Amino acid sequence: MKVTVITGSPHKNGTSAILADKFIEGAKDAGHEVMYQLHLKKSQLYEKHRLASSRLMALE
């Protein structure tokens, strides 16, 4: 399975990032492929969501 990890905490090296790193480690250990690990600020999350939504709508 391909996995994408997105974090949006304002603390780039905080507990959310540590949790995401552990999740990625576990996913890789289980044989999954981690495609992307993105750390986005709140404003970037909105923009990325809008872009992804428009791309998905174009596929329909």
C-alpha positions in Angstrom: 0.0 0.0 0.0 1.2 3.5 -0.7 0.9 5.9 2.2 1.0 9.7 2.3 1.6 11.4 5.6 0.6 15.1 6.2 1.2 17.0 9.4 0.0 20.4 10.1 1.1 21.3 13.6 2.8 24.7 14.1 5.5 22.8 16.0 7.6 21.3 13.2 9.6 19.1 15.6 6.9 18.6 18.2 4.9 15.6 19.3 2.8 15.4 16.2 6.0 15.2 14.1 7.3 12.5 16.4 4.1 10.6 16.1 4.1 10.9 12.3 7.7 9.6 12.2 6.8 6.6 14.3 3.8 5.9 12.1 6.0 6.1 9.0 8.5 3.7 10.6 5.7 1.2 11.4 4.2 1.5 7.9 7.6 0.8 6.3 8.3 -2.1 8.7 4.9 -3.6 7.7 6.0 -3.4 4.0 4.1 -0.3 2.9 5.6 2.4 0.7 5.6 5.9 2.2 5.2 8.2 -0.9 5.3 11.7 0.8 5.8 13.2 4.1 4.5 16.8 4.1 4.6 19.4 6.9 2.3 22.2 6.1 1.2 25.4 7.9 -2.5 26.0 8.3 -2.7 28.3 5.4 -0.8 25.8 3.2 -3.2 23.1 4.2 -6.1 25.0 2.9 -4.3 25.7 -0.4 -3.2 22.1 -0.8 -6.7 20.8 -0.1 -8.2 23.2 -2.7 -5.6 22.1 -5.3 -6.1 18.4 -4.6 -9.9 18.8 -4.7 -9.7 20.5 -8.1 -7.5 17.8 -9.4 -9.8 15.1 -8.2 -12.8 16.8 -9.8 -10.9 17.0 -13.1 -10.5 13.2 -13.1 -14.3 12.6 -12.9 
